[in-house]
Amino acid sequence: MRNEIRCLQPEEIEIASRTRNIFTSVCQALHGFWQNAIQTLLAPDELQVIQKVDRQGNIYWQAYDPVTGKSFSSGSEVDVSMWIEQLYKH
């Protein structure tokens, strides 16, 4: 039996890195999906506010009111708070 040791070529390293990035993205998407599903099942009529991260790594907030069906997204937590206040003033 012969054991061979070889170095990875640059293109093999790139493929491994891209595969890892895709796997990480899929895991994050599934995690977000399950978090939303659980939150919706446990409190279907409660206002939902979720902190998310886009592909560039920017944090943003997403709010959804299941009673009215209205939603709002912003990079500013203050903007989301103001939207919620306006939503409940009426």
PDB file of N, CA, C and O in Angstrom, chain B, residues numbered from 101:
ATOM      1  N   MET B 101       0.840  -1.172   0.000  1.00  0.00           N
ATOM      2  CA  MET B 101       0.000   0.000   0.000  1.00  0.00           C
ATOM      3  C   MET B 101       0.886   1.235   0.000  1.00  0.00           C
ATOM      4  O   MET B 101       1.821   1.350   0.793  1.00  0.00           O
ATOM      5  N   ARG B 102       0.576   2.152  -0.899  1.00  0.00           N
ATOM      6  CA  ARG B 102       1.352   3.384  -1.008  1.00  0.00           C
ATOM      7  C   ARG B 102       0.547   4.561  -0.493  1.00  0.00           C
ATOM      8  O   ARG B 102      -0.607   4.750  -0.877  1.00  0.00           O
ATOM      9  N   ASN B 103       1.141   5.333   0.355  1.00  0.00           N
ATOM     10  CA  ASN B 103       0.530   6.577   0.807  1.00  0.00           C
ATOM     11  C   ASN B 103       1.150   7.712   0.025  1.00  0.00           C
ATOM     12  O   ASN B 103       2.371   7.831  -0.071  1.00  0.00           O
ATOM     13  N   GLU B 104       0.299   8.537  -0.525  1.00  0.00           N
ATOM     14  CA  GLU B 104       0.813   9.685  -1.260  1.00  0.00           C
ATOM     15  C   GLU B 104       0.390  10.961  -0.556  1.00  0.00           C
ATOM     16  O   GLU B 104      -0.756  11.105  -0.132  1.00  0.00           O
ATOM     17  N   ILE B 105       1.306  11.856  -0.443  1.00  0.00           N
ATOM     18  CA  ILE B 105       1.020  13.177   0.116  1.00  0.00           C
ATOM     19  C   ILE B 105       1.257  14.176  -0.997  1.00  0.00           C
ATOM     20  O   ILE B 105       2.298  14.166  -1.654  1.00  0.00           O
ATOM     21  N   ARG B 106       0.291  15.024  -1.195  1.00  0.00           N
ATOM     22  CA  ARG B 106       0.454  16.046  -2.223  1.00  0.00           C
ATOM     23  C   ARG B 106      -0.132  17.356  -1.730  1.00  0.00           C
ATOM     24  O   ARG B 106      -0.976  17.381  -0.834  1.00  0.00           O
ATOM     25  N   CYS B 107       0.321  18.417  -2.315  1.00  0.00           N
ATOM     26  CA  CYS B 107      -0.182  19.748  -1.973  1.00  0.00           C
ATOM     27  C   CYS B 107      -1.402  20.055  -2.827  1.00  0.00           C
ATOM     28  O   CYS B 107      -1.484  19.658  -3.989  1.00  0.00           O
ATOM     29  N   LEU B 108      -2.349  20.771  -2.226  1.00  0.00           N
ATOM     30  CA  LEU B 108      -3.507  21.206  -2.994  1.00  0.00           C
ATOM     31  C   LEU B 108      -3.103  22.301  -3.963  1.00  0.00           C
ATOM     32  O   LEU B 108      -2.276  23.161  -3.659  1.00  0.00           O
ATOM     33  N   GLN B 109      -3.696  22.245  -5.110  1.00  0.00           N
ATOM     34  CA  GLN B 109      -3.473  23.284  -6.105  1.00  0.00           C
ATOM     35  C   GLN B 109      -4.363  24.480  -5.751  1.00  0.00           C
ATOM     36  O   GLN B 109      -5.392  24.311  -5.097  1.00  0.00           O
ATOM     37  N   PRO B 110      -3.972  25.691  -6.181  1.00  0.00           N
ATOM     38  CA  PRO B 110      -4.763  26.887  -5.844  1.00  0.00           C
ATOM     39  C   PRO B 110      -6.238  26.769  -6.219  1.00  0.00           C
ATOM     40  O   PRO B 110      -7.097  27.219  -5.461  1.00  0.00           O
ATOM     41  N   GLU B 111      -6.549  26.175  -7.370  1.00  0.00           N
ATOM     42  CA  GLU B 111      -7.956  26.059  -7.772  1.00  0.00           C
ATOM     43  C   GLU B 111      -8.724  25.111  -6.848  1.00  0.00           C
ATOM     44  O   GLU B 111      -9.926  25.289  -6.649  1.00  0.00           O
ATOM     45  N   GLU B 112      -8.046  24.106  -6.281  1.00  0.00           N
ATOM     46  CA  GLU B 112      -8.696  23.202  -5.336  1.00  0.00           C
ATOM     47  C   GLU B 112      -8.995  23.917  -4.021  1.00  0.00           C
ATOM     48  O   GLU B 112     -10.020  23.657  -3.390  1.00  0.00           O
ATOM     49  N   ILE B 113      -8.121  24.797  -3.617  1.00  0.00           N
ATOM     50  CA  ILE B 113      -8.332  25.582  -2.396  1.00  0.00           C
ATOM     51  C   ILE B 113      -9.503  26.527  -2.592  1.00  0.00           C
ATOM     52  O   ILE B 113     -10.328  26.688  -1.693  1.00  0.00           O
ATOM     53  N   GLU B 114      -9.587  27.161  -3.773  1.00  0.00           N
ATOM     54  CA  GLU B 114     -10.695  28.072  -4.072  1.00  0.00           C
ATOM     55  C   GLU B 114     -12.028  27.342  -4.022  1.00  0.00           C
ATOM     56  O   GLU B 114     -12.996  27.846  -3.452  1.00  0.00           O
ATOM     57  N   ILE B 115     -12.079  26.159  -4.618  1.00  0.00           N
ATOM     58  CA  ILE B 115     -13.318  25.382  -4.629  1.00  0.00           C
ATOM     59  C   ILE B 115     -13.720  25.015  -3.204  1.00  0.00           C
ATOM     60  O   ILE B 115     -14.894  25.123  -2.850  1.00  0.00           O
ATOM     61  N   ALA B 116     -12.779  24.590  -2.395  1.00  0.00           N
ATOM     62  CA  ALA B 116     -13.071  24.239  -1.001  1.00  0.00           C
ATOM     63  C   ALA B 116     -13.590  25.450  -0.240  1.00  0.00           C
ATOM     64  O   ALA B 116     -14.519  25.333   0.560  1.00  0.00           O
ATOM     65  N   SER B 117     -12.997  26.604  -0.483  1.00  0.00           N
ATOM     66  CA  SER B 117     -13.420  27.828   0.192  1.00  0.00           C
ATOM     67  C   SER B 117     -14.835  28.217  -0.234  1.00  0.00           C
ATOM     68  O   SER B 117     -15.656  28.581   0.608  1.00  0.00           O
ATOM     69  N   ARG B 118     -15.125  28.143  -1.530  1.00  0.00           N
ATOM     70  CA  ARG B 118     -16.466  28.473  -2.020  1.00  0.00           C
ATOM     71  C   ARG B 118     -17.502  27.496  -1.470  1.00  0.00           C
ATOM     72  O   ARG B 118     -18.608  27.893  -1.103  1.00  0.00           O
ATOM     73  N   THR B 119     -17.137  26.224  -1.416  1.00  0.00           N
ATOM     74  CA  THR B 119     -18.048  25.215  -0.872  1.00  0.00           C
ATOM     75  C   THR B 119     -18.353  25.512   0.592  1.00  0.00           C
ATOM     76  O   THR B 119     -19.501  25.399   1.020  1.00  0.00           O
ATOM     77  N   ARG B 120     -17.342  25.888   1.356  1.00  0.00           N
ATOM     78  CA  ARG B 120     -17.528  26.229   2.765  1.00  0.00           C
ATOM     79  C   ARG B 120     -18.434  27.452   2.893  1.00  0.00           C
ATOM     80  O   ARG B 120     -19.305  27.480   3.761  1.00  0.00           O
ATOM     81  N   ASN B 121     -18.241  28.468   2.036  1.00  0.00           N
ATOM     82  CA  ASN B 121     -19.075  29.669   2.084  1.00  0.00           C
ATOM     83  C   ASN B 121     -20.528  29.344   1.755  1.00  0.00           C
ATOM     84  O   ASN B 121     -21.444  29.866   2.390  1.00  0.00           O
ATOM     85  N   ILE B 122     -20.738  28.482   0.763  1.00  0.00           N
ATOM     86  CA  ILE B 122     -22.098  28.087   0.401  1.00  0.00           C
ATOM     87  C   ILE B 122     -22.743  27.328   1.557  1.00  0.00           C
ATOM     88  O   ILE B 122     -23.897  27.581   1.902  1.00  0.00           O
ATOM     89  N   PHE B 123     -22.004  26.401   2.153  1.00  0.00           N
ATOM     90  CA  PHE B 123     -22.515  25.628   3.283  1.00  0.00           C
ATOM     91  C   PHE B 123     -22.898  26.552   4.435  1.00  0.00           C
ATOM     92  O   PHE B 123     -23.956  26.385   5.042  1.00  0.00           O
ATOM     93  N   THR B 124     -22.036  27.528   4.737  1.00  0.00           N
ATOM     94  CA  THR B 124     -22.308  28.483   5.812  1.00  0.00           C
ATOM     95  C   THR B 124     -23.564  29.285   5.504  1.00  0.00           C
ATOM     96  O   THR B 124     -24.396  29.494   6.388  1.00  0.00           O
ATOM     97  N   SER B 125     -23.712  29.737   4.264  1.00  0.00           N
ATOM     98  CA  SER B 125     -24.894  30.509   3.871  1.00  0.00           C
ATOM     99  C   SER B 125     -26.167  29.684   4.004  1.00  0.00           C
ATOM    100  O   SER B 125     -27.187  30.178   4.485  1.00  0.00           O
ATOM    101  N   VAL B 126     -26.107  28.436   3.578  1.00  0.00           N
ATOM    102  CA  VAL B 126     -27.275  27.558   3.682  1.00  0.00           C
ATOM    103  C   VAL B 126     -27.638  27.330   5.148  1.00  0.00           C
ATOM    104  O   VAL B 126     -28.814  27.367   5.510  1.00  0.00           O
ATOM    105  N   CYS B 127     -26.645  27.097   5.982  1.00  0.00           N
ATOM    106  CA  CYS B 127     -26.897  26.898   7.418  1.00  0.00           C
ATOM    107  C   CYS B 127     -27.528  28.136   8.046  1.00  0.00           C
ATOM    108  O   CYS B 127     -28.458  28.021   8.845  1.00  0.00           O
ATOM    109  N   GLN B 128     -27.029  29.321   7.689  1.00  0.00           N
ATOM    110  CA  GLN B 128     -27.589  30.559   8.229  1.00  0.00           C
ATOM    111  C   GLN B 128     -29.027  30.747   7.766  1.00  0.00           C
ATOM    112  O   GLN B 128     -29.881  31.170   8.544  1.00  0.00           O
ATOM    113  N   ALA B 129     -29.298  30.433   6.504  1.00  0.00           N
ATOM    114  CA  ALA B 129     -30.657  30.570   5.979  1.00  0.00           C
ATOM    115  C   ALA B 129     -31.611  29.608   6.683  1.00  0.00           C
ATOM    116  O   ALA B 129     -32.724  29.989   7.046  1.00  0.00           O
ATOM    117  N   LEU B 130     -31.182  28.372   6.876  1.00  0.00           N
ATOM    118  CA  LEU B 130     -32.021  27.397   7.577  1.00  0.00           C
ATOM    119  C   LEU B 130     -32.262  27.803   9.026  1.00  0.00           C
ATOM    120  O   LEU B 130     -33.368  27.655   9.548  1.00  0.00           O
ATOM    121  N   HIS B 131     -31.217  28.315   9.669  1.00  0.00           N
ATOM    122  CA  HIS B 131     -31.364  28.779  11.051  1.00  0.00           C
ATOM    123  C   HIS B 131     -32.400  29.901  11.120  1.00  0.00           C
ATOM    124  O   HIS B 131     -33.276  29.892  11.985  1.00  0.00           O
ATOM    125  N   GLY B 132     -32.296  30.864  10.207  1.00  0.00           N
ATOM    126  CA  GLY B 132     -33.256  31.964  10.173  1.00  0.00           C
ATOM    127  C   GLY B 132     -34.671  31.479   9.908  1.00  0.00           C
ATOM    128  O   GLY B 132     -35.623  31.955  10.527  1.00  0.00           O
ATOM    129  N   PHE B 133     -34.810  30.532   8.989  1.00  0.00           N
ATOM    130  CA  PHE B 133     -36.121  29.974   8.679  1.00  0.00           C
ATOM    131  C   PHE B 133     -36.743  29.331   9.912  1.00  0.00           C
ATOM    132  O   PHE B 133     -37.906  29.582  10.225  1.00  0.00           O
ATOM    133  N   TRP B 134     -35.970  28.499  10.617  1.00  0.00           N
ATOM    134  CA  TRP B 134     -36.495  27.816  11.795  1.00  0.00           C
ATOM    135  C   TRP B 134     -36.809  28.790  12.919  1.00  0.00           C
ATOM    136  O   TRP B 134     -37.800  28.617  13.628  1.00  0.00           O
ATOM    137  N   GLN B 135     -35.980  29.809  13.089  1.00  0.00           N
ATOM    138  CA  GLN B 135     -36.249  30.820  14.123  1.00  0.00           C
ATOM    139  C   GLN B 135     -37.579  31.510  13.834  1.00  0.00           C
ATOM    140  O   GLN B 135     -38.397  31.690  14.736  1.00  0.00           O
ATOM    141  N   ASN B 136     -37.796  31.897  12.571  1.00  0.00           N
ATOM    142  CA  ASN B 136     -39.046  32.558  12.194  1.00  0.00           C
ATOM    143  C   ASN B 136     -40.237  31.624  12.358  1.00  0.00           C
ATOM    144  O   ASN B 136     -41.292  32.041  12.835  1.00  0.00           O
ATOM    145  N   ALA B 137     -40.073  30.363  11.967  1.00  0.00           N
ATOM    146  CA  ALA B 137     -41.166  29.397  12.079  1.00  0.00           C
ATOM    147  C   ALA B 137     -41.558  29.180  13.537  1.00  0.00           C
ATOM    148  O   ALA B 137     -42.743  29.162  13.869  1.00  0.00           O
ATOM    149  N   ILE B 138     -40.581  29.018  14.389  1.00  0.00           N
ATOM    150  CA  ILE B 138     -40.853  28.806  15.816  1.00  0.00           C
ATOM    151  C   ILE B 138     -41.519  30.035  16.419  1.00  0.00           C
ATOM    152  O   ILE B 138     -42.484  29.919  17.174  1.00  0.00           O
ATOM    153  N   GLN B 139     -41.002  31.208  16.082  1.00  0.00           N
ATOM    154  CA  GLN B 139     -41.572  32.441  16.624  1.00  0.00           C
ATOM    155  C   GLN B 139     -43.022  32.602  16.171  1.00  0.00           C
ATOM    156  O   GLN B 139     -43.876  33.009  16.959  1.00  0.00           O
ATOM    157  N   THR B 140     -43.301  32.290  14.922  1.00  0.00           N
ATOM    158  CA  THR B 140     -44.650  32.414  14.388  1.00  0.00           C
ATOM    159  C   THR B 140     -45.598  31.416  15.045  1.00  0.00           C
ATOM    160  O   THR B 140     -46.744  31.754  15.343  1.00  0.00           O
ATOM    161  N   LEU B 141     -45.136  30.206  15.272  1.00  0.00           N
ATOM    162  CA  LEU B 141     -45.985  29.187  15.893  1.00  0.00           C
ATOM    163  C   LEU B 141     -46.275  29.480  17.359  1.00  0.00           C
ATOM    164  O   LEU B 141     -47.381  29.220  17.833  1.00  0.00           O
ATOM    165  N   LEU B 142     -45.304  30.014  18.075  1.00  0.00           N
ATOM    166  CA  LEU B 142     -45.475  30.263  19.503  1.00  0.00           C
ATOM    167  C   LEU B 142     -46.322  31.493  19.795  1.00  0.00           C
ATOM    168  O   LEU B 142     -47.047  31.526  20.789  1.00  0.00           O
ATOM    169  N   ALA B 143     -46.236  32.491  18.949  1.00  0.00           N
ATOM    170  CA  ALA B 143     -46.984  33.732  19.175  1.00  0.00           C
ATOM    171  C   ALA B 143     -47.445  34.288  17.828  1.00  0.00           C
ATOM    172  O   ALA B 143     -46.869  35.258  17.334  1.00  0.00           O
ATOM    173  N   PRO B 144     -48.473  33.688  17.230  1.00  0.00           N
ATOM    174  CA  PRO B 144     -48.855  34.060  15.869  1.00  0.00           C
ATOM    175  C   PRO B 144     -49.350  35.495  15.698  1.00  0.00           C
ATOM    176  O   PRO B 144     -49.262  36.035  14.595  1.00  0.00           O
ATOM    177  N   ASP B 145     -49.869  36.132  16.755  1.00  0.00           N
ATOM    178  CA  ASP B 145     -50.395  37.486  16.621  1.00  0.00           C
ATOM    179  C   ASP B 145     -49.468  38.564  17.165  1.00  0.00           C
ATOM    180  O   ASP B 145     -49.805  39.746  17.107  1.00  0.00           O
ATOM    181  N   GLU B 146     -48.317  38.185  17.688  1.00  0.00           N
ATOM    182  CA  GLU B 146     -47.395  39.173  18.260  1.00  0.00           C
ATOM    183  C   GLU B 146     -46.546  39.834  17.185  1.00  0.00           C
ATOM    184  O   GLU B 146     -46.190  39.218  16.180  1.00  0.00           O
ATOM    185  N   LEU B 147     -46.232  41.094  17.419  1.00  0.00           N
ATOM    186  CA  LEU B 147     -45.318  41.824  16.551  1.00  0.00           C
ATOM    187  C   LEU B 147     -43.978  41.101  16.542  1.00  0.00           C
ATOM    188  O   LEU B 147     -43.480  40.695  17.592  1.00  0.00           O
ATOM    189  N   GLN B 148     -43.397  40.942  15.366  1.00  0.00           N
ATOM    190  CA  GLN B 148     -42.125  40.233  15.241  1.00  0.00           C
ATOM    191  C   GLN B 148     -41.049  41.203  14.765  1.00  0.00           C
ATOM    192  O   GLN B 148     -41.219  41.871  13.745  1.00  0.00           O
ATOM    193  N   VAL B 149     -39.956  41.278  15.494  1.00  0.00           N
ATOM    194  CA  VAL B 149     -38.809  42.102  15.108  1.00  0.00           C
ATOM    195  C   VAL B 149     -37.587  41.195  15.099  1.00  0.00           C
ATOM    196  O   VAL B 149     -37.259  40.555  16.098  1.00  0.00           O
ATOM    197  N   ILE B 150     -36.921  41.154  13.950  1.00  0.00           N
ATOM    198  CA  ILE B 150     -35.787  40.248  13.776  1.00  0.00           C
ATOM    199  C   ILE B 150     -34.581  41.036  13.285  1.00  0.00           C
ATOM    200  O   ILE B 150     -34.691  41.867  12.383  1.00  0.00           O
ATOM    201  N   GLN B 151     -33.438  40.766  13.885  1.00  0.00           N
ATOM    202  CA  GLN B 151     -32.185  41.357  13.416  1.00  0.00           C
ATOM    203  C   GLN B 151     -31.587  40.397  12.400  1.00  0.00           C
ATOM    204  O   GLN B 151     -31.461  39.201  12.664  1.00  0.00           O
ATOM    205  N   LYS B 152     -31.219  40.925  11.233  1.00  0.00           N
ATOM    206  CA  LYS B 152     -30.665  40.089  10.169  1.00  0.00           C
ATOM    207  C   LYS B 152     -29.340  40.667   9.689  1.00  0.00           C
ATOM    208  O   LYS B 152     -28.980  41.796  10.021  1.00  0.00           O
ATOM    209  N   VAL B 153     -28.622  39.871   8.903  1.00  0.00           N
ATOM    210  CA  VAL B 153     -27.356  40.294   8.311  1.00  0.00           C
ATOM    211  C   VAL B 153     -27.433  40.003   6.820  1.00  0.00           C
ATOM    212  O   VAL B 153     -27.748  38.884   6.416  1.00  0.00           O
ATOM    213  N   ASP B 154     -27.143  41.024   5.992  1.00  0.00           N
ATOM    214  CA  ASP B 154     -27.182  40.806   4.548  1.00  0.00           C
ATOM    215  C   ASP B 154     -25.881  40.177   4.052  1.00  0.00           C
ATOM    216  O   ASP B 154     -24.983  39.889   4.844  1.00  0.00           O
ATOM    217  N   ARG B 155     -25.787  39.969   2.752  1.00  0.00           N
ATOM    218  CA  ARG B 155     -24.620  39.294   2.172  1.00  0.00           C
ATOM    219  C   ARG B 155     -23.319  40.054   2.368  1.00  0.00           C
ATOM    220  O   ARG B 155     -22.242  39.458   2.386  1.00  0.00           O
ATOM    221  N   GLN B 156     -23.417  41.367   2.516  1.00  0.00           N
ATOM    222  CA  GLN B 156     -22.219  42.180   2.721  1.00  0.00           C
ATOM    223  C   GLN B 156     -21.833  42.277   4.193  1.00  0.00           C
ATOM    224  O   GLN B 156     -20.834  42.909   4.536  1.00  0.00           O
ATOM    225  N   GLY B 157     -22.619  41.655   5.058  1.00  0.00           N
ATOM    226  CA  GLY B 157     -22.324  41.674   6.484  1.00  0.00           C
ATOM    227  C   GLY B 157     -22.964  42.835   7.227  1.00  0.00           C
ATOM    228  O   GLY B 157     -22.676  43.049   8.405  1.00  0.00           O
ATOM    229  N   ASN B 158     -23.835  43.591   6.549  1.00  0.00           N
ATOM    230  CA  ASN B 158     -24.517  44.716   7.186  1.00  0.00           C
ATOM    231  C   ASN B 158     -25.700  44.215   8.008  1.00  0.00           C
ATOM    232  O   ASN B 158     -26.463  43.355   7.567  1.00  0.00           O
ATOM    233  N   ILE B 159     -25.836  44.763   9.199  1.00  0.00           N
ATOM    234  CA  ILE B 159     -26.945  44.397  10.078  1.00  0.00           C
ATOM    235  C   ILE B 159     -28.142  45.276   9.746  1.00  0.00           C
ATOM    236  O   ILE B 159     -28.007  46.485   9.555  1.00  0.00           O
ATOM    237  N   TYR B 160     -29.319  44.650   9.679  1.00  0.00           N
ATOM    238  CA  TYR B 160     -30.546  45.414   9.495  1.00  0.00           C
ATOM    239  C   TYR B 160     -31.661  44.758  10.303  1.00  0.00           C
ATOM    240  O   TYR B 160     -31.535  43.625  10.766  1.00  0.00           O
ATOM    241  N   TRP B 161     -32.744  45.495  10.457  1.00  0.00           N
ATOM    242  CA  TRP B 161     -33.870  45.041  11.265  1.00  0.00           C
ATOM    243  C   TRP B 161     -35.085  44.858  10.378  1.00  0.00           C
ATOM    244  O   TRP B 161     -35.307  45.630   9.445  1.00  0.00           O
ATOM    245  N   GLN B 162     -35.871  43.833  10.673  1.00  0.00           N
ATOM    246  CA  GLN B 162     -37.099  43.584   9.941  1.00  0.00           C
ATOM    247  C   GLN B 162     -38.220  43.415  10.962  1.00  0.00           C
ATOM    248  O   GLN B 162     -38.116  42.608  11.886  1.00  0.00           O
ATOM    249  N   ALA B 163     -39.289  44.184  10.783  1.00  0.00           N
ATOM    250  CA  ALA B 163     -40.435  44.102  11.688  1.00  0.00           C
ATOM    251  C   ALA B 163     -41.660  43.677  10.887  1.00  0.00           C
ATOM    252  O   ALA B 163     -41.819  44.057   9.727  1.00  0.00           O
ATOM    253  N   TYR B 164     -42.522  42.888  11.518  1.00  0.00           N
ATOM    254  CA  TYR B 164     -43.736  42.414  10.859  1.00  0.00           C
ATOM    255  C   TYR B 164     -44.861  42.344  11.883  1.00  0.00           C
ATOM    256  O   TYR B 164     -44.704  41.788  12.970  1.00  0.00           O
ATOM    257  N   ASP B 165     -45.998  42.923  11.508  1.00  0.00           N
ATOM    258  CA  ASP B 165     -47.182  42.862  12.356  1.00  0.00           C
ATOM    259  C   ASP B 165     -48.185  41.916  11.701  1.00  0.00           C
ATOM    260  O   ASP B 165     -48.819  42.288  10.713  1.00  0.00           O
ATOM    261  N   PRO B 166     -48.342  40.705  12.227  1.00  0.00           N
ATOM    262  CA  PRO B 166     -49.244  39.735  11.604  1.00  0.00           C
ATOM    263  C   PRO B 166     -50.717  40.138  11.670  1.00  0.00           C
ATOM    264  O   PRO B 166     -51.522  39.661  10.870  1.00  0.00           O
ATOM    265  N   VAL B 167     -51.071  41.000  12.603  1.00  0.00           N
ATOM    266  CA  VAL B 167     -52.467  41.433  12.722  1.00  0.00           C
ATOM    267  C   VAL B 167     -52.856  42.312  11.536  1.00  0.00           C
ATOM    268  O   VAL B 167     -53.928  42.138  10.956  1.00  0.00           O
ATOM    269  N   THR B 168     -51.978  43.264  11.174  1.00  0.00           N
ATOM    270  CA  THR B 168     -52.271  44.174  10.061  1.00  0.00           C
ATOM    271  C   THR B 168     -51.668  43.696   8.744  1.00  0.00           C
ATOM    272  O   THR B 168     -52.089  44.137   7.674  1.00  0.00           O
ATOM    273  N   GLY B 169     -50.687  42.800   8.812  1.00  0.00           N
ATOM    274  CA  GLY B 169     -50.001  42.337   7.604  1.00  0.00           C
ATOM    275  C   GLY B 169     -48.933  43.294   7.113  1.00  0.00           C
ATOM    276  O   GLY B 169     -48.355  43.090   6.046  1.00  0.00           O
ATOM    277  N   LYS B 170     -48.666  44.343   7.890  1.00  0.00           N
ATOM    278  CA  LYS B 170     -47.668  45.338   7.490  1.00  0.00           C
ATOM    279  C   LYS B 170     -46.277  44.915   7.947  1.00  0.00           C
ATOM    280  O   LYS B 170     -46.112  44.250   8.969  1.00  0.00           O
ATOM    281  N   SER B 171     -45.270  45.326   7.151  1.00  0.00           N
ATOM    282  CA  SER B 171     -43.886  45.030   7.519  1.00  0.00           C
ATOM    283  C   SER B 171     -43.005  46.226   7.198  1.00  0.00           C
ATOM    284  O   SER B 171     -43.382  47.105   6.424  1.00  0.00           O
ATOM    285  N   PHE B 172     -41.819  46.244   7.808  1.00  0.00           N
ATOM    286  CA  PHE B 172     -40.883  47.353   7.636  1.00  0.00           C
ATOM    287  C   PHE B 172     -39.473  46.832   7.860  1.00  0.00           C
ATOM    288  O   PHE B 172     -39.237  46.034   8.767  1.00  0.00           O
ATOM    289  N   SER B 173     -38.535  47.285   7.032  1.00  0.00           N
ATOM    290  CA  SER B 173     -37.122  46.920   7.185  1.00  0.00           C
ATOM    291  C   SER B 173     -36.278  48.174   7.177  1.00  0.00           C
ATOM    292  O   SER B 173     -36.562  49.119   6.442  1.00  0.00           O
ATOM    293  N   SER B 174     -35.229  48.183   8.003  1.00  0.00           N
ATOM    294  CA  SER B 174     -34.327  49.330   8.058  1.00  0.00           C
ATOM    295  C   SER B 174     -33.007  48.907   8.689  1.00  0.00           C
ATOM    296  O   SER B 174     -32.941  47.954   9.465  1.00  0.00           O
ATOM    297  N   GLY B 175     -31.972  49.635   8.340  1.00  0.00           N
ATOM    298  CA  GLY B 175     -30.672  49.430   8.958  1.00  0.00           C
ATOM    299  C   GLY B 175     -30.588  50.105  10.309  1.00  0.00           C
ATOM    300  O   GLY B 175     -29.601  49.951  11.028  1.00  0.00           O
ATOM    301  N   SER B 176     -31.627  50.858  10.656  1.00  0.00           N
ATOM    302  CA  SER B 176     -31.634  51.613  11.905  1.00  0.00           C
ATOM    303  C   SER B 176     -32.672  51.051  12.873  1.00  0.00           C
ATOM    304  O   SER B 176     -33.854  50.937  12.548  1.00  0.00           O
ATOM    305  N   GLU B 177     -32.209  50.709  14.050  1.00  0.00           N
ATOM    306  CA  GLU B 177     -33.115  50.226  15.093  1.00  0.00           C
ATOM    307  C   GLU B 177     -34.098  51.328  15.495  1.00  0.00           C
ATOM    308  O   GLU B 177     -35.253  51.051  15.820  1.00  0.00           O
ATOM    309  N   VAL B 178     -33.634  52.566  15.469  1.00  0.00           N
ATOM    310  CA  VAL B 178     -34.484  53.711  15.814  1.00  0.00           C
ATOM    311  C   VAL B 178     -35.626  53.842  14.809  1.00  0.00           C
ATOM    312  O   VAL B 178     -36.768  54.089  15.196  1.00  0.00           O
ATOM    313  N   ASP B 179     -35.322  53.676  13.509  1.00  0.00           N
ATOM    314  CA  ASP B 179     -36.372  53.754  12.484  1.00  0.00           C
ATOM    315  C   ASP B 179     -37.440  52.685  12.697  1.00  0.00           C
ATOM    316  O   ASP B 179     -38.632  52.950  12.537  1.00  0.00           O
ATOM    317  N   VAL B 180     -37.013  51.487  13.054  1.00  0.00           N
ATOM    318  CA  VAL B 180     -37.968  50.404  13.296  1.00  0.00           C
ATOM    319  C   VAL B 180     -38.822  50.733  14.518  1.00  0.00           C
ATOM    320  O   VAL B 180     -40.030  50.494  14.510  1.00  0.00           O
ATOM    321  N   SER B 181     -38.213  51.276  15.562  1.00  0.00           N
ATOM    322  CA  SER B 181     -38.971  51.676  16.759  1.00  0.00           C
ATOM    323  C   SER B 181     -40.005  52.740  16.423  1.00  0.00           C
ATOM    324  O   SER B 181     -41.137  52.685  16.903  1.00  0.00           O
ATOM    325  N   MET B 182     -39.617  53.708  15.599  1.00  0.00           N
ATOM    326  CA  MET B 182     -40.555  54.762  15.193  1.00  0.00           C
ATOM    327  C   MET B 182     -41.709  54.176  14.377  1.00  0.00           C
ATOM    328  O   MET B 182     -42.858  54.587  14.541  1.00  0.00           O
ATOM    329  N   TRP B 183     -41.404  53.214  13.495  1.00  0.00           N
ATOM    330  CA  TRP B 183     -42.446  52.574  12.697  1.00  0.00           C
ATOM    331  C   TRP B 183     -43.443  51.861  13.606  1.00  0.00           C
ATOM    332  O   TRP B 183     -44.653  51.932  13.391  1.00  0.00           O
ATOM    333  N   ILE B 184     -42.926  51.177  14.616  1.00  0.00           N
ATOM    334  CA  ILE B 184     -43.792  50.459  15.557  1.00  0.00           C
ATOM    335  C   ILE B 184     -44.687  51.444  16.310  1.00  0.00           C
ATOM    336  O   ILE B 184     -45.882  51.198  16.477  1.00  0.00           O
ATOM    337  N   GLU B 185     -44.109  52.553  16.762  1.00  0.00           N
ATOM    338  CA  GLU B 185     -44.902  53.565  17.469  1.00  0.00           C
ATOM    339  C   GLU B 185     -46.010  54.103  16.575  1.00  0.00           C
ATOM    340  O   GLU B 185     -47.147  54.247  17.023  1.00  0.00           O
ATOM    341  N   GLN B 186     -45.696  54.404  15.317  1.00  0.00           N
ATOM    342  CA  GLN B 186     -46.700  54.911  14.379  1.00  0.00           C
ATOM    343  C   GLN B 186     -47.783  53.861  14.116  1.00  0.00           C
ATOM    344  O   GLN B 186     -48.960  54.195  13.975  1.00  0.00           O
ATOM    345  N   LEU B 187     -47.381  52.614  14.052  1.00  0.00           N
ATOM    346  CA  LEU B 187     -48.311  51.522  13.786  1.00  0.00           C
ATOM    347  C   LEU B 187     -49.374  51.435  14.874  1.00  0.00           C
ATOM    348  O   LEU B 187     -50.544  51.188  14.584  1.00  0.00           O
ATOM    349  N   TYR B 188     -48.969  51.638  16.126  1.00  0.00           N
ATOM    350  CA  TYR B 188     -49.896  51.482  17.240  1.00  0.00           C
ATOM    351  C   TYR B 188     -50.571  52.779  17.664  1.00  0.00           C
ATOM    352  O   TYR B 188     -51.406  52.762  18.569  1.00  0.00           O
ATOM    353  N   LYS B 189     -50.233  53.901  17.039  1.00  0.00           N
ATOM    354  CA  LYS B 189     -50.923  55.161  17.340  1.00  0.00           C
ATOM    355  C   LYS B 189     -52.310  55.191  16.714  1.00  0.00           C
ATOM    356  O   LYS B 189     -53.197  55.900  17.191  1.00  0.00           O
ATOM    357  N   HIS B 190     -52.492  54.433  15.663  1.00  0.00           N
ATOM    358  CA  HIS B 190     -53.771  54.480  14.931  1.00  0.00           C
ATOM    359  C   HIS B 190     -54.722  53.434  15.382  1.00  0.00           C
ATOM    360  O   HIS B 190     -55.835  53.346  14.863  1.00  0.00           O
TER     361      HIS B 190
END
